[in-house]
Amino acid sequence: MGLCLSGSDVRGGKQAVGGAQLRPTTAADQNNVSGQNDAVDFFFKSRGLQALFTQIELSLSASKLRDLDIASKSDPMAVVYAKKRDGRLEEIGRTEVIMNNLNPAWIGKISIAFQFEIVQPLLFRVYDVDTKYHNIPVKMLKLEDQDFLGEASCVLSEIVTKQNRTLTLKLHNNYGLRVSRNFGTLSVHAEETVASKSAVEIAFRCSHLQNVDLFSKSDPFLRISRIVESGNSVPIYKTEVINNNLNPIWRPITLSMQQFVSKENPLIIECFDFNTSGNHVLMGKIQKSVGDLEKLHQERTGATFMLPSTQRGHDKVLKSQLFVEKFVEQEQYSFLDYISSGFELNFMVAVDFTASNGNPRNPNSLHYIDPSGRLNSYQQAITEIGEVIQFYDSDRRFPAWGFGGKTFDGTVSHCFNLNGRAGSFEVDGVEGIMAAYASALNNVALAGPTLFGQVINTAARIAGQSLSYDRSKYFVLLIITDGVLMDLQETKDALVKASDLPLSILIVGVGGADFTQMEILDADNGRRLESSTDRVATRDIVQFVPMREVHSGQISVVQALLEELPGQFLTYMRCRDIKPLNVQMAQTCA
């Protein structure tokens, strides 16, 4: 959607897509996939809320989509909804955007729990995403700003009961009218999730690729697909694009057994030259299994690319070769593996006491304590979130701070103990947070500005000190705020520094302020934060949740809170080769 593509516009199209997801996802997660989340499952199952279901992954592809662009082709993205009994649509997930393609095969999967005892109506909508939005994470795209390409609906059981588990649907307009105009088709393929912790980390390189560009060298990327029972292929990974290079070396990728199924299952590895027009040129293809790739690594040999010919059996043998520089089998322990073995999440809370919240005595203030017992925005956030956060913390003693307020000695503090005690910052449970918060409103004057740096550094210091005595603790700082951040760069510096520590930061926005800065800190666009000294964060540790979306019913508070936390936790543990406690004990005994 759009006339031309700038360098920044195509950046999203050059990024890697797919592979093993370090971040378990939920129905609130609309970035590529959505579905089962160990943290959410564990939370609900602990309360006896269990359902019989099979976890299913949906792969989507489309054919002959409408072209709404003038000088290029449409840039399609698919969105999947569940139709509720009351007629409401609940978004399950979104695919990635594929540039300039009327016959897309999306790599991002949609995960859904198939419950055989109930009817599960689904709605699929396809949109053409405007080029000016290409650098925005898909989960943040406003669908009303995109062009509608068509929709289709079915029942989940229609897909899973097909012999090849693939259902092709005709797209139509969103008024439900089957007009003669051709909107194209959408194919949905369902596969049951494989319960396995096995994964492989692979690093690829190529040599002597054939140059297919006229005025520069080719910009190669690899696309990996798995051959399914029907003989068709399902894409599971696309590497990043390497610019102007005929001997590219790509970053290592991790493929789970869910994606490659078995070491014997054939994979198709295709090398393309990236073009902004979407007409990527095939530079060669190879069919190998994961077992074959392991053998290539062991023998330090390359596999020769072939170029398909229109004449059957006369494929062209190329000089270019694919090499496996790294092949490591690994066990990918889940979030639940760690938690059930004794790992703990230790929570810390920080509350915004800046003047922008309004005078606490004014009923319009976000800090107003209603005599009738009706909770204000901060109390709602504390109580709704408290049920979740205290579940993972055994002693339920929470460090609690305030920031941006004029404290007992008359000075403005950007990190003061919420309970008012000089020597202790911990309170007992959610009730302790609520009591300390109410007391602080009577003793602390709202001031400002809104600064996060000091609170984050304090939390980071506690997380850092824990490493000397206990590596089974992981810390989560909850910041509840009403608005605009005044120390954005200082906050970035603190976050980059903290990214090396066992710490995640959950920012909850209350009120109706512009939270654009918070979304910058929540690096969901794939670009990690950079400090003022150009140091890049080792991982993303921030998640931003606007409470207005929770209260409007767009997302549930449990899923919103736990959406990114398990993935951030797992990234930290895996990067440091920290295993669950029972695994550590078994290895020590052995």
KEGU-202507 format. One record per residue (C-alpha): x, y, z; residue number from 0. Coordinates in steps of 0.05 Angstrom, whole numbers, plus 5000, padded with zeros to 4 digits. Layout:
REM KEGU-202507
X; Y; Z; NUM
...
//
This chain:
REM KEGU-202507
5000; 5000; 5000; 0
5036; 5062; 4977; 1
5074; 5089; 4918; 2
5147; 5082; 4938; 3
5190; 5051; 4991; 4
5245; 5088; 5028; 5
5303; 5054; 5062; 6
5267; 5057; 5129; 7
5204; 5028; 5098; 8
5238; 4964; 5074; 9
5275; 4952; 5140; 10
5217; 4910; 5166; 11
5217; 4867; 5103; 12
5291; 4852; 5112; 13
5285; 4825; 5183; 14
5285; 4752; 5202; 15
5217; 4720; 5215; 16
5199; 4655; 5251; 17
5244; 4605; 5286; 18
5236; 4581; 5357; 19
5197; 4633; 5396; 20
5234; 4652; 5460; 21
5173; 4692; 5480; 22
5112; 4649; 5496; 23
5051; 4683; 5470; 24
4979; 4696; 5489; 25
4915; 4719; 5459; 26
4937; 4789; 5475; 27
5000; 4780; 5434; 28
4986; 4799; 5362; 29
5057; 4798; 5337; 30
5065; 4739; 5290; 31
5034; 4686; 5335; 32
4986; 4679; 5392; 33
4965; 4624; 5439; 34
4989; 4580; 5495; 35
5030; 4613; 5550; 36
5060; 4570; 5606; 37
5053; 4627; 5655; 38
4979; 4637; 5639; 39
4965; 4562; 5640; 40
5001; 4554; 5706; 41
4962; 4611; 5737; 42
4894; 4584; 5717; 43
4909; 4511; 5730; 44
4930; 4528; 5802; 45
4859; 4552; 5811; 46
4829; 4487; 5784; 47
4810; 4519; 5717; 48
4830; 4464; 5669; 49
4799; 4448; 5601; 50
4809; 4390; 5554; 51
4841; 4418; 5492; 52
4893; 4406; 5439; 53
4940; 4462; 5421; 54
4937; 4476; 5346; 55
4980; 4520; 5302; 56
4949; 4552; 5240; 57
4991; 4568; 5179; 58
4960; 4618; 5131; 59
4970; 4632; 5057; 60
4930; 4671; 5006; 61
4922; 4672; 4931; 62
4902; 4725; 4880; 63
4891; 4781; 4931; 64
4865; 4847; 4906; 65
4919; 4897; 4887; 66
4900; 4964; 4917; 67
4967; 4999; 4904; 68
4984; 5040; 4843; 69
5058; 5033; 4832; 70
5069; 4969; 4872; 71
5030; 4909; 4899; 72
4991; 4903; 4964; 73
5029; 4890; 5029; 74
4983; 4838; 5062; 75
4975; 4819; 5135; 76
4923; 4770; 5162; 77
4885; 4777; 5227; 78
4848; 4720; 5261; 79
4789; 4727; 5307; 80
4747; 4681; 5350; 81
4672; 4694; 5347; 82
4642; 4693; 5417; 83
4571; 4671; 5433; 84
4548; 4743; 5443; 85
4574; 4762; 5374; 86
4637; 4796; 5398; 87
4702; 4785; 5360; 88
4763; 4768; 5402; 89
4829; 4777; 5365; 90
4872; 4715; 5369; 91
4933; 4737; 5330; 92
4964; 4771; 5270; 93
5014; 4748; 5218; 94
5074; 4790; 5196; 95
5067; 4838; 5138; 96
5093; 4812; 5071; 97
5114; 4867; 5023; 98
5088; 4872; 4952; 99
5057; 4803; 4947; 100
4988; 4782; 4922; 101
5001; 4708; 4937; 102
5031; 4710; 5007; 103
5051; 4650; 5050; 104
5059; 4679; 5120; 105
5112; 4650; 5166; 106
5081; 4673; 5231; 107
5035; 4620; 5260; 108
4970; 4630; 5298; 109
4964; 4586; 5359; 110
4896; 4566; 5385; 111
4868; 4514; 5433; 112
4822; 4466; 5397; 113
4765; 4443; 5443; 114
4728; 4387; 5410; 115
4667; 4394; 5454; 116
4649; 4464; 5432; 117
4639; 4500; 5366; 118
4695; 4550; 5354; 119
4676; 4599; 5297; 120
4735; 4636; 5267; 121
4739; 4699; 5225; 122
4799; 4715; 5181; 123
4811; 4785; 5154; 124
4866; 4807; 5106; 125
4892; 4878; 5104; 126
4939; 4918; 5059; 127
4986; 4954; 5107; 128
5008; 5024; 5087; 129
5083; 5031; 5076; 130
5087; 5086; 5128; 131
5069; 5034; 5181; 132
5121; 4982; 5161; 133
5167; 4998; 5219; 134
5112; 4993; 5271; 135
5102; 4925; 5306; 136
5041; 4891; 5276; 137
5007; 4885; 5344; 138
5007; 4962; 5349; 139
4977; 4974; 5280; 140
4908; 5006; 5279; 141
4868; 4965; 5231; 142
4822; 5023; 5213; 143
4884; 5057; 5181; 144
4896; 4998; 5134; 145
4860; 4978; 5070; 146
4813; 4919; 5075; 147
4827; 4863; 5025; 148
4775; 4812; 5044; 149
4750; 4765; 5098; 150
4728; 4693; 5107; 151
4700; 4651; 5163; 152
4695; 4578; 5183; 153
4692; 4534; 5245; 154
4758; 4507; 5272; 155
4733; 4436; 5268; 156
4724; 4445; 5192; 157
4799; 4453; 5186; 158
4824; 4398; 5233; 159
4776; 4346; 5204; 160
4801; 4356; 5133; 161
4843; 4297; 5111; 162
4903; 4342; 5096; 163
4882; 4391; 5151; 164
4879; 4447; 5099; 165
4817; 4488; 5084; 166
4813; 4538; 5027; 167
4763; 4594; 5035; 168
4738; 4647; 4987; 169
4750; 4717; 5011; 170
4693; 4767; 5006; 171
4675; 4837; 5029; 172
4661; 4851; 5102; 173
4587; 4860; 5092; 174
4578; 4785; 5082; 175
4554; 4794; 5011; 176
4580; 4744; 4960; 177
4586; 4792; 4903; 178
4616; 4772; 4836; 179
4680; 4811; 4849; 180
4740; 4766; 4862; 181
4774; 4778; 4928; 182
4820; 4718; 4923; 183
4825; 4658; 4969; 184
4855; 4643; 5038; 185
4883; 4574; 5056; 186
4888; 4552; 5128; 187
4931; 4492; 5149; 188
4926; 4464; 5220; 189
4978; 4423; 5256; 190
4979; 4397; 5327; 191
5033; 4426; 5371; 192
5090; 4378; 5385; 193
5105; 4373; 5460; 194
5181; 4371; 5459; 195
5237; 4411; 5489; 196
5286; 4391; 5435; 197
5314; 4446; 5390; 198
5374; 4459; 5346; 199
5415; 4522; 5338; 200
5442; 4528; 5267; 201
5486; 4580; 5233; 202
5485; 4582; 5157; 203
5532; 4612; 5106; 204
5535; 4610; 5031; 205
5592; 4615; 4981; 206
5596; 4635; 4908; 207
5524; 4656; 4901; 208
5506; 4676; 4831; 209
5496; 4751; 4825; 210
5428; 4768; 4796; 211
5431; 4844; 4805; 212
5454; 4890; 4750; 213
5486; 4949; 4786; 214
5505; 4918; 4853; 215
5513; 4851; 4887; 216
5452; 4810; 4907; 217
5420; 4817; 4976; 218
5409; 4744; 4996; 219
5364; 4714; 5049; 220
5343; 4642; 5064; 221
5273; 4616; 5071; 222
5263; 4549; 5105; 223
5200; 4508; 5095; 224
5178; 4441; 5121; 225
5145; 4390; 5075; 226
5079; 4366; 5105; 227
5040; 4301; 5095; 228
5002; 4327; 5034; 229
5068; 4341; 4999; 230
5060; 4416; 5004; 231
5108; 4459; 5043; 232
5097; 4506; 5102; 233
5147; 4562; 5113; 234
5178; 4562; 5183; 235
5234; 4612; 5180; 236
5263; 4670; 5139; 237
5332; 4696; 5156; 238
5351; 4769; 5156; 239
5374; 4800; 5090; 240
5449; 4809; 5079; 241
5460; 4869; 5034; 242
5508; 4866; 4974; 243
5541; 4800; 4991; 244
5552; 4737; 4950; 245
5584; 4700; 5009; 246
5535; 4716; 5065; 247
5539; 4693; 5137; 248
5473; 4696; 5173; 249
5461; 4702; 5248; 250
5448; 4635; 5283; 251
5376; 4612; 5285; 252
5340; 4565; 5332; 253
5289; 4515; 5306; 254
5246; 4476; 5354; 255
5221; 4406; 5342; 256
5152; 4436; 5336; 257
5177; 4468; 5272; 258
5219; 4413; 5240; 259
5180; 4354; 5271; 260
5237; 4304; 5266; 261
5309; 4299; 5243; 262
5285; 4259; 5183; 263
5230; 4306; 5160; 264
5251; 4339; 5094; 265
5261; 4415; 5093; 266
5266; 4460; 5033; 267
5319; 4514; 5039; 268
5313; 4568; 4986; 269
5361; 4627; 4975; 270
5329; 4690; 4947; 271
5355; 4758; 4925; 272
5313; 4810; 4962; 273
5276; 4862; 4920; 274
5234; 4918; 4948; 275
5183; 4903; 4894; 276
5168; 4837; 4928; 277
5191; 4798; 4866; 278
5248; 4763; 4903; 279
5292; 4724; 4854; 280
5306; 4651; 4870; 281
5381; 4640; 4871; 282
5378; 4566; 4886; 283
5345; 4513; 4930; 284
5364; 4451; 4969; 285
5323; 4396; 5002; 286
5355; 4372; 5066; 287
5331; 4345; 5133; 288
5357; 4369; 5200; 289
5396; 4304; 5203; 290
5428; 4321; 5135; 291
5447; 4391; 5161; 292
5480; 4360; 5222; 293
5521; 4315; 5176; 294
5542; 4375; 5134; 295
5568; 4408; 5197; 296
5604; 4345; 5221; 297
5638; 4333; 5155; 298
5652; 4407; 5142; 299
5624; 4401; 5072; 300
5576; 4443; 5032; 301
5511; 4426; 4996; 302
5504; 4448; 4925; 303
5446; 4492; 4905; 304
5400; 4472; 4847; 305
5358; 4518; 4804; 306
5292; 4486; 4782; 307
5282; 4479; 4708; 308
5217; 4481; 4669; 309
5237; 4413; 4641; 310
5226; 4359; 4692; 311
5290; 4325; 4715; 312
5335; 4378; 4685; 313
5349; 4422; 4746; 314
5410; 4466; 4737; 315
5469; 4450; 4784; 316
5500; 4515; 4810; 317
5569; 4531; 4836; 318
5540; 4563; 4898; 319
5539; 4522; 4962; 320
5506; 4523; 5031; 321
5549; 4509; 5093; 322
5528; 4495; 5165; 323
5577; 4534; 5208; 324
5544; 4515; 5273; 325
5498; 4458; 5294; 326
5481; 4450; 5368; 327
5425; 4407; 5396; 328
5396; 4435; 5460; 329
5340; 4425; 5509; 330
5296; 4486; 5513; 331
5267; 4485; 5583; 332
5201; 4521; 5591; 333
5182; 4576; 5639; 334
5141; 4525; 5677; 335
5202; 4479; 5683; 336
5239; 4534; 5720; 337
5181; 4556; 5764; 338
5161; 4486; 5785; 339
5234; 4469; 5803; 340
5237; 4526; 5854; 341
5255; 4589; 5814; 342
5218; 4651; 5840; 343
5195; 4717; 5812; 344
5207; 4772; 5863; 345
5163; 4832; 5851; 346
5176; 4906; 5865; 347
5127; 4963; 5857; 348
5136; 5038; 5842; 349
5078; 5088; 5842; 350
5076; 5155; 5806; 351
5065; 5215; 5853; 352
5073; 5271; 5802; 353
5025; 5330; 5800; 354
4997; 5310; 5731; 355
4955; 5259; 5768; 356
4913; 5316; 5796; 357
4899; 5338; 5868; 358
4881; 5275; 5908; 359
4824; 5314; 5941; 360
4792; 5326; 5873; 361
4744; 5271; 5850; 362
4774; 5277; 5780; 363
4844; 5260; 5805; 364
4874; 5193; 5788; 365
4895; 5190; 5861; 366
4826; 5207; 5890; 367
4806; 5160; 5947; 368
4730; 5152; 5941; 369
4696; 5146; 6009; 370
4646; 5098; 5979; 371
4702; 5048; 5968; 372
4705; 5054; 5893; 373
4777; 5043; 5872; 374
4816; 5096; 5834; 375
4860; 5079; 5774; 376
4921; 5064; 5816; 377
4883; 5021; 5866; 378
4851; 4983; 5809; 379
4919; 4970; 5778; 380
4949; 4948; 5845; 381
4892; 4901; 5863; 382
4881; 4871; 5794; 383
4955; 4861; 5783; 384
4966; 4839; 5855; 385
4929; 4774; 5846; 386
4978; 4754; 5793; 387
5043; 4781; 5820; 388
5038; 4753; 5890; 389
5023; 4684; 5861; 390
5096; 4676; 5840; 391
5128; 4706; 5902; 392
5132; 4658; 5962; 393
5143; 4708; 6018; 394
5097; 4760; 5987; 395
5139; 4817; 6015; 396
5144; 4871; 5962; 397
5193; 4928; 5958; 398
5147; 4988; 5945; 399
5169; 5058; 5926; 400
5139; 5123; 5902; 401
5171; 5174; 5855; 402
5159; 5246; 5835; 403
5131; 5267; 5903; 404
5152; 5318; 5956; 405
5167; 5274; 6016; 406
5166; 5282; 6091; 407
5229; 5327; 6092; 408
5201; 5374; 6040; 409
5246; 5352; 5982; 410
5224; 5322; 5916; 411
5245; 5249; 5912; 412
5245; 5204; 5852; 413
5251; 5140; 5894; 414
5223; 5142; 5965; 415
5197; 5085; 6008; 416
5122; 5081; 6001; 417
5112; 5060; 6073; 418
5148; 5123; 6098; 419
5201; 5084; 6136; 420
5273; 5104; 6126; 421
5303; 5036; 6137; 422
5254; 4989; 6104; 423
5222; 4990; 6035; 424
5184; 4923; 6039; 425
5109; 4915; 6053; 426
5067; 4853; 6065; 427
5026; 4831; 6005; 428
4978; 4870; 5963; 429
4943; 4895; 6025; 430
5009; 4925; 6048; 431
5018; 4961; 5982; 432
4947; 4989; 5986; 433
4956; 5012; 6057; 434
5024; 5044; 6044; 435
4996; 5079; 5982; 436
4937; 5108; 6019; 437
4981; 5131; 6076; 438
5031; 5163; 6028; 439
4976; 5204; 5995; 440
4965; 5237; 6063; 441
5038; 5250; 6075; 442
5069; 5262; 6006; 443
5054; 5323; 5963; 444
5048; 5310; 5889; 445
5104; 5344; 5851; 446
5146; 5322; 5791; 447
5174; 5314; 5740; 448
5163; 5242; 5718; 449
5231; 5207; 5722; 450
5241; 5132; 5720; 451
5317; 5128; 5722; 452
5327; 5127; 5798; 453
5273; 5075; 5810; 454
5300; 5029; 5756; 455
5372; 5036; 5782; 456
5348; 5019; 5853; 457
5312; 4956; 5828; 458
5373; 4937; 5785; 459
5418; 4943; 5846; 460
5375; 4894; 5885; 461
5373; 4845; 5826; 462
5449; 4851; 5817; 463
5463; 4838; 5890; 464
5422; 4773; 5888; 465
5471; 4742; 5838; 466
5522; 4734; 5894; 467
5478; 4688; 5935; 468
5420; 4660; 5894; 469
5414; 4651; 5818; 470
5343; 4623; 5824; 471
5312; 4691; 5835; 472
5286; 4735; 5779; 473
5259; 4805; 5793; 474
5201; 4842; 5763; 475
5193; 4917; 5774; 476
5122; 4942; 5766; 477
5118; 5017; 5751; 478
5048; 5049; 5752; 479
5047; 5117; 5719; 480
5000; 5167; 5689; 481
5042; 5196; 5634; 482
5097; 5233; 5599; 483
5168; 5214; 5617; 484
5218; 5271; 5626; 485
5282; 5231; 5629; 486
5275; 5187; 5568; 487
5350; 5181; 5553; 488
5368; 5170; 5626; 489
5315; 5116; 5629; 490
5342; 5084; 5567; 491
5412; 5084; 5598; 492
5385; 5051; 5661; 493
5347; 4999; 5621; 494
5407; 4981; 5577; 495
5450; 4972; 5639; 496
5395; 4930; 5673; 497
5387; 4885; 5612; 498
5446; 4843; 5637; 499
5411; 4828; 5703; 500
5355; 4780; 5724; 501
5304; 4836; 5717; 502
5242; 4853; 5677; 503
5203; 4918; 5680; 504
5128; 4922; 5672; 505
5101; 4992; 5660; 506
5027; 5001; 5671; 507
4996; 5065; 5644; 508
4935; 5093; 5679; 509
4891; 5150; 5654; 510
4884; 5176; 5584; 511
4953; 5206; 5571; 512
4996; 5197; 5509; 513
5039; 5136; 5523; 514
5081; 5139; 5460; 515
5146; 5143; 5501; 516
5127; 5081; 5539; 517
5118; 5043; 5474; 518
5188; 5066; 5454; 519
5215; 5033; 5517; 520
5176; 4970; 5501; 521
5221; 4950; 5443; 522
5170; 4909; 5406; 523
5193; 4935; 5339; 524
5252; 4888; 5342; 525
5303; 4943; 5354; 526
5336; 4940; 5421; 527
5346; 5002; 5463; 528
5411; 5041; 5457; 529
5445; 5080; 5512; 530
5476; 5149; 5506; 531
5543; 5115; 5497; 532
5516; 5073; 5439; 533
5513; 5009; 5480; 534
5456; 4964; 5457; 535
5412; 4927; 5507; 536
5428; 4853; 5511; 537
5354; 4837; 5511; 538
5286; 4869; 5515; 539
5265; 4875; 5588; 540
5206; 4923; 5584; 541
5132; 4910; 5574; 542
5081; 4966; 5572; 543
5007; 4954; 5588; 544
4955; 5010; 5584; 545
4901; 4997; 5636; 546
4849; 5030; 5592; 547
4855; 4972; 5543; 548
4847; 4923; 5601; 549
4785; 4959; 5626; 550
4756; 4964; 5556; 551
4759; 4889; 5550; 552
4810; 4888; 5494; 553
4858; 4845; 5535; 554
4854; 4807; 5601; 555
4897; 4832; 5658; 556
4928; 4762; 5670; 557
4948; 4753; 5597; 558
4970; 4826; 5590; 559
5016; 4819; 5650; 560
5046; 4752; 5630; 561
5050; 4765; 5556; 562
5124; 4779; 5550; 563
5150; 4761; 5619; 564
5162; 4686; 5607; 565
5202; 4701; 5544; 566
5244; 4753; 5578; 567
5256; 4705; 5636; 568
5276; 4648; 5588; 569
5322; 4693; 5547; 570
5361; 4711; 5609; 571
5366; 4638; 5634; 572
5384; 4609; 5566; 573
5437; 4661; 5550; 574
5471; 4644; 5616; 575
5460; 4570; 5610; 576
5422; 4569; 5676; 577
5380; 4505; 5681; 578
5321; 4488; 5726; 579
5341; 4469; 5796; 580
5322; 4395; 5789; 581
5365; 4390; 5726; 582
5423; 4423; 5761; 583
5417; 4374; 5819; 584
5414; 4314; 5772; 585
5476; 4338; 5734; 586
5513; 4349; 5800; 587
5496; 4280; 5825; 588
5516; 4249; 5760; 589
//
